[in-house]
Amino acid sequence: MDTKFVERLCCPETGQVLSLEQGEFDGAGRIIRSGYLVSQDGHYRYPIRKGIARFVPEENYADNFGMQWARFSRTQLDSHSNLSVSSDRFWSSTNWNSGGIRGKWVLDVGCGSGRFAEIALLAGANVVALDYSSAVDACYENLKHYPNLHVVQGDIYALPFPQHSFDFVYSLGVLQHTPNVAKAFESLPKMLDAGGQLCVDYYEKTFWSLFLPKYWLRPLTSRIEPKKLFRILELLIPSLLFISRVLDRIPLIGRILKRIVPVANYEGIYSLDSKQLREWALLDTFDWLSPAYDQPQNVETATRWLIAANLQNIEVLKEGHLVARGTK
């Protein structure tokens, strides 16, 4: 963690400025490898480990996400896949452009292993990548060669930044997996400076989504210990993909029938080779079945939250996921 970045943090409990204690440094004394960030009144101490400030308990409801990204930390990075899947989703969802975010402060809430942070970094943004899980370690290892990266392990309900700190805020593929989606969303507009732009997305809640197999399997699978579930899916994914492919080839009704198979099958959607198809299927099927929370939202609710946050230029649209965006 860069020593100057400490100035952009605050105590999530009190809002007080933080000071560094017992700091150990790398290189020329600019990068903090370990130590503690201490609130002004001395009542709160937050560790810095492996160059990352930690504002959450070591064990938490998002442990399953940290585990999966430790195993496949680079799978969905465009720089690894040699595809533009993450880039395409980032730019189409946010409707931002590289020139607009260059040199600006951008907050990535729920960064995972850094698939979208990488896109913003390449555009020249100063990116603060935050996640509740230990996925922050994968993100840091993947992207630490970018001097404009700052990684924080923090809680969306108690963000460790002063209000109005960012020009752009996004959270993609995250909010539906939080315990209280409305409260999680409410914390994000507060981070925007005047004129700042926000983009979030959700799984869409529709009548037909109730019939997706993940929702009738999750009462069972979400109770299975994540590592065990991951091993089970590793064994099942090849067979599930095969069944999905067979059903997909049935004339007229194949595309509907394949939806009954609980597997993320991206064949014909992304230009992935067979190994990548299996890895992406494993990662996203695990995302469907393992989270403690999975709470999709509808257009009306997403719109209402944007309005309640006093955002302008509001848009709610379908871009794969249900995308909601607006301006402070």
C-alpha positions as CSV (number, residue, x, y, z in Angstrom):
1,M,0.0,0.0,0.0
2,D,1.3,3.4,-1.0
3,T,2.0,5.7,2.0
4,K,0.2,8.6,0.4
5,F,-2.9,6.4,-0.1
6,V,-3.4,6.4,3.7
7,E,-4.6,10.0,3.4
8,R,-7.6,8.8,1.3
9,L,-8.7,6.3,4.0
10,C,-10.8,6.9,7.1
11,C,-12.0,4.8,10.1
12,P,-15.2,3.1,8.9
13,E,-16.6,3.2,12.4
14,T,-15.9,6.8,13.3
15,G,-14.9,8.6,10.1
16,Q,-11.8,9.7,11.8
17,V,-8.4,10.0,10.0
18,L,-6.1,7.1,10.3
19,S,-2.4,7.1,11.2
20,L,0.2,4.4,10.5
21,E,1.8,2.5,13.4
22,Q,4.5,-0.2,13.3
23,G,4.8,0.2,9.6
24,E,7.2,-2.0,7.7
25,F,8.2,-0.9,4.2
26,D,9.5,-2.2,0.9
27,G,11.9,-0.5,-1.5
28,A,12.4,3.2,-0.9
29,G,10.0,3.5,2.0
30,R,7.0,4.3,-0.2
31,I,5.2,0.9,0.0
32,I,3.8,-0.3,3.3
33,R,4.0,-4.1,3.6
34,S,2.6,-4.4,7.1
35,G,1.6,-2.4,10.2
36,Y,-1.6,-1.0,11.6
37,L,-3.9,1.9,10.7
38,V,-5.2,3.5,13.9
39,S,-8.1,5.8,14.4
40,Q,-7.5,9.3,15.8
41,D,-9.0,8.4,19.2
42,G,-7.0,5.2,19.3
43,H,-10.0,3.0,19.8
44,Y,-9.8,1.2,16.4
45,R,-6.8,-0.6,14.8
46,Y,-6.8,-2.2,11.4
47,P,-4.0,-4.4,10.2
48,I,-2.1,-4.1,7.0
49,R,-1.0,-7.5,5.7
50,K,0.7,-8.3,2.5
51,G,0.4,-4.6,1.5
52,I,-3.4,-4.5,1.9
53,A,-5.3,-2.6,4.6
54,R,-7.9,-5.0,6.2
55,F,-11.1,-3.6,7.6
56,V,-13.1,-6.9,7.9
57,P,-12.9,-10.1,10.0
58,E,-10.7,-12.8,8.5
59,E,-13.6,-15.1,8.3
60,N,-16.8,-13.8,6.7
61,Y,-19.9,-14.6,4.6
62,A,-17.8,-14.1,1.3
63,D,-15.2,-16.7,2.1
64,N,-16.4,-18.9,-0.8
65,F,-15.5,-16.1,-3.3
66,G,-12.0,-15.7,-1.8
67,M,-11.5,-19.5,-2.1
68,Q,-12.5,-19.6,-5.8
69,W,-10.3,-16.7,-6.8
70,A,-7.3,-18.1,-5.1
71,R,-7.7,-21.2,-7.3
72,F,-8.5,-19.5,-10.6
73,S,-7.2,-16.0,-10.0
74,R,-6.5,-15.1,-13.6
75,T,-9.1,-17.1,-15.5
76,Q,-11.4,-14.1,-16.3
77,L,-8.8,-11.5,-16.8
78,D,-8.7,-10.3,-20.4
79,S,-4.9,-10.3,-20.3
80,H,-5.0,-14.0,-19.5
81,S,-7.8,-15.2,-21.8
82,N,-6.7,-13.0,-24.7
83,L,-10.4,-12.1,-25.1
84,S,-12.3,-8.9,-24.5
85,V,-15.1,-10.4,-22.4
86,S,-14.4,-8.3,-19.3
87,S,-13.6,-5.1,-21.3
88,D,-16.8,-5.4,-23.3
89,R,-19.0,-5.9,-20.2
90,F,-17.3,-3.0,-18.4
91,W,-17.7,-0.4,-21.1
92,S,-21.2,-1.5,-22.2
93,S,-22.4,-1.6,-18.6
94,T,-20.9,1.7,-17.4
95,N,-21.2,3.6,-20.7
96,W,-18.0,5.4,-19.7
97,N,-15.0,5.9,-22.0
98,S,-11.3,5.5,-21.4
99,G,-10.6,9.2,-21.9
100,G,-13.3,10.1,-19.3
101,I,-11.8,8.1,-16.5
102,R,-8.1,8.7,-17.2
103,G,-6.4,10.2,-14.2
104,K,-9.7,10.1,-12.2
105,W,-10.3,8.2,-8.9
106,V,-12.4,5.1,-9.5
107,L,-13.8,2.8,-6.8
108,D,-14.4,-0.9,-7.7
109,V,-16.6,-2.4,-5.1
110,G,-16.4,-6.2,-5.1
111,C,-13.3,-6.4,-7.2
112,G,-12.8,-10.2,-7.0
113,S,-9.5,-11.0,-8.7
114,G,-9.5,-7.8,-10.6
115,R,-11.1,-8.5,-13.9
116,F,-12.8,-5.1,-14.2
117,A,-10.1,-3.2,-12.2
118,E,-7.7,-4.2,-14.9
119,I,-9.8,-2.5,-17.6
120,A,-10.0,0.8,-15.6
121,L,-6.2,0.6,-14.8
122,L,-5.4,0.2,-18.5
123,A,-7.5,3.3,-19.2
124,G,-5.2,5.3,-16.8
125,A,-7.6,5.6,-13.8
126,N,-6.5,5.6,-10.2
127,V,-8.3,2.5,-9.1
128,V,-9.3,1.6,-5.6
129,A,-10.2,-2.1,-5.7
130,L,-12.2,-3.3,-2.7
131,D,-13.6,-6.7,-1.7
132,Y,-15.0,-8.2,1.4
133,S,-13.3,-11.5,0.8
134,S,-9.7,-12.6,0.5
135,A,-10.0,-12.3,-3.2
136,V,-8.2,-9.0,-2.6
137,D,-5.0,-11.0,-2.4
138,A,-5.5,-12.4,-5.9
139,C,-6.3,-8.9,-7.2
140,Y,-3.2,-7.5,-5.7
141,E,-1.0,-10.3,-7.1
142,N,-2.5,-9.9,-10.6
143,L,-2.3,-6.2,-10.8
144,K,0.4,-4.9,-8.5
145,H,2.6,-3.9,-11.4
146,Y,0.2,-1.0,-12.0
147,P,1.3,2.0,-9.9
148,N,-2.2,3.4,-10.0
149,L,-3.7,0.4,-8.2
150,H,-4.8,0.5,-4.5
151,V,-6.3,-2.6,-2.9
152,V,-8.4,-2.6,0.2
153,Q,-10.3,-5.4,2.1
154,G,-13.4,-3.6,3.3
155,D,-17.1,-3.9,4.0
156,I,-19.6,-2.3,1.6
157,Y,-21.8,-1.4,4.6
158,A,-18.9,0.5,6.2
159,L,-16.6,1.8,3.5
160,P,-13.3,3.1,4.8
161,F,-13.3,6.3,2.7
162,P,-14.6,9.9,3.3
163,Q,-17.8,10.7,1.4
164,H,-17.4,12.4,-2.0
165,S,-14.0,10.7,-2.5
166,F,-14.5,9.3,-6.0
167,D,-15.2,10.5,-9.6
168,F,-16.6,7.1,-10.6
169,V,-18.0,4.1,-8.6
170,Y,-19.0,0.7,-10.0
171,S,-20.0,-2.6,-8.6
172,L,-20.6,-5.4,-11.1
173,G,-21.8,-8.9,-10.2
174,V,-21.7,-8.2,-6.5
175,L,-24.8,-6.5,-4.9
176,Q,-27.1,-9.5,-5.2
177,H,-24.7,-11.5,-3.0
178,T,-24.9,-9.1,0.0
179,P,-27.1,-9.6,3.0
180,N,-29.1,-6.4,2.5
181,V,-29.0,-5.2,-1.2
182,A,-30.8,-1.9,-0.6
183,K,-28.4,-1.0,2.2
184,A,-25.4,-2.1,0.2
185,F,-26.5,0.1,-2.7
186,E,-27.2,3.1,-0.5
187,S,-23.5,3.2,0.6
188,L,-22.3,3.8,-3.0
189,P,-23.7,7.1,-4.1
190,K,-22.3,8.7,-0.9
191,M,-18.8,8.0,-2.2
192,L,-19.3,10.1,-5.3
193,D,-18.1,13.6,-5.7
194,A,-20.4,16.1,-7.4
195,G,-20.8,15.1,-11.1
196,G,-19.5,11.6,-10.3
197,Q,-21.0,8.6,-12.1
198,L,-22.3,5.3,-10.6
199,C,-22.9,2.0,-12.3
200,V,-24.1,-1.2,-10.6
201,D,-25.7,-4.4,-11.9
202,Y,-27.9,-7.2,-10.5
203,Y,-29.3,-10.5,-11.5
204,E,-32.7,-9.6,-12.9
205,K,-35.7,-10.8,-11.0
206,T,-38.5,-11.9,-13.4
207,F,-41.3,-14.5,-13.3
208,W,-39.2,-16.8,-15.4
209,S,-36.1,-16.4,-13.3
210,L,-37.9,-18.2,-10.5
211,F,-37.6,-21.4,-12.6
212,L,-33.8,-21.3,-13.0
213,P,-32.3,-24.4,-11.5
214,K,-29.9,-22.5,-9.3
215,Y,-32.8,-21.2,-7.2
216,W,-34.2,-24.6,-6.4
217,L,-30.8,-26.1,-5.8
218,R,-29.4,-23.3,-3.6
219,P,-31.3,-24.3,-0.5
220,L,-29.2,-27.5,-0.5
221,T,-25.9,-26.3,-2.2
222,S,-25.5,-23.2,-0.1
223,R,-25.3,-25.4,3.0
224,I,-22.4,-27.5,1.6
225,E,-19.0,-26.5,2.8
226,P,-17.6,-24.4,-0.1
227,K,-14.4,-26.4,-0.7
228,K,-16.5,-29.6,-0.8
229,L,-19.0,-28.1,-3.2
230,F,-16.2,-26.8,-5.4
231,R,-14.7,-30.4,-5.6
232,I,-18.2,-31.8,-6.4
233,L,-18.7,-29.3,-9.3
234,E,-15.2,-30.0,-10.6
235,L,-16.3,-33.6,-11.1
236,L,-19.7,-32.8,-12.5
237,I,-19.0,-29.9,-14.9
238,P,-17.8,-32.0,-17.8
239,S,-20.9,-34.1,-17.8
240,L,-23.2,-31.1,-17.2
241,L,-21.6,-29.3,-20.1
242,F,-22.1,-32.3,-22.3
243,I,-25.8,-32.6,-21.4
244,S,-26.2,-28.8,-22.0
245,R,-24.6,-29.1,-25.5
246,V,-26.8,-32.0,-26.5
247,L,-30.0,-30.3,-25.4
248,D,-28.9,-27.1,-27.1
249,R,-28.8,-28.9,-30.5
250,I,-32.4,-29.9,-30.3
251,P,-34.3,-27.9,-33.0
252,L,-36.7,-25.2,-31.8
253,I,-36.7,-26.0,-28.1
254,G,-33.0,-26.7,-27.5
255,R,-32.1,-23.3,-26.1
256,I,-35.0,-23.5,-23.6
257,L,-34.3,-27.1,-22.6
258,K,-30.6,-26.4,-21.9
259,R,-31.6,-23.9,-19.2
260,I,-32.8,-26.8,-16.9
261,V,-29.1,-27.9,-16.7
262,P,-27.4,-26.2,-13.7
263,V,-24.2,-25.2,-15.5
264,A,-22.9,-21.9,-17.0
265,N,-22.4,-22.9,-20.6
266,Y,-20.7,-20.2,-22.7
267,E,-20.2,-22.2,-25.8
268,G,-21.3,-20.1,-28.8
269,I,-21.4,-17.0,-26.6
270,Y,-17.7,-16.4,-25.9
271,S,-14.7,-17.6,-28.1
272,L,-13.3,-19.9,-25.3
273,D,-11.3,-23.0,-25.9
274,S,-12.4,-26.3,-24.2
275,K,-10.2,-25.7,-21.2
276,Q,-11.5,-22.1,-20.7
277,L,-15.1,-23.3,-21.2
278,R,-14.6,-25.7,-18.3
279,E,-13.0,-23.2,-16.1
280,W,-15.6,-20.5,-16.8
281,A,-18.4,-23.0,-16.3
282,L,-16.9,-24.1,-12.9
283,L,-16.4,-20.5,-11.7
284,D,-19.8,-19.2,-12.6
285,T,-21.7,-22.3,-11.7
286,F,-20.0,-22.1,-8.3
287,D,-21.1,-18.5,-8.1
288,W,-24.7,-19.6,-8.7
289,L,-24.8,-22.3,-6.1
290,S,-22.5,-21.4,-3.3
291,P,-23.2,-17.8,-2.1
292,A,-24.9,-17.3,1.3
293,Y,-27.1,-14.7,-0.5
294,D,-28.5,-14.4,-4.0
295,Q,-31.1,-11.7,-4.2
296,P,-32.0,-10.6,-7.8
297,Q,-33.8,-7.3,-8.4
298,N,-36.3,-5.9,-10.8
299,V,-36.4,-2.7,-12.9
300,E,-38.8,-0.9,-10.6
301,T,-36.7,-1.5,-7.5
302,A,-33.4,-0.6,-9.2
303,T,-34.9,2.6,-10.5
304,R,-36.4,3.6,-7.2
305,W,-33.1,3.3,-5.4
306,L,-31.4,5.5,-8.0
307,I,-34.1,8.2,-7.5
308,A,-33.9,7.9,-3.7
309,A,-30.2,8.6,-4.0
310,N,-30.9,11.9,-5.8
311,L,-29.0,10.8,-8.9
312,Q,-29.6,12.3,-12.3
313,N,-29.4,10.9,-15.9
314,I,-30.8,7.7,-14.5
315,E,-30.8,4.6,-16.7
316,V,-31.9,1.0,-16.0
317,L,-31.4,-1.4,-18.8
318,K,-30.7,-5.0,-19.7
319,E,-27.0,-5.5,-20.6
320,G,-26.7,-9.2,-19.9
321,H,-27.4,-8.3,-16.3
322,L,-29.8,-5.6,-15.1
323,V,-27.7,-2.5,-15.2
324,A,-28.5,0.7,-13.2
325,R,-26.5,3.9,-13.6
326,G,-26.7,7.6,-12.8
327,T,-24.8,10.8,-12.1
328,K,-24.4,12.6,-8.7
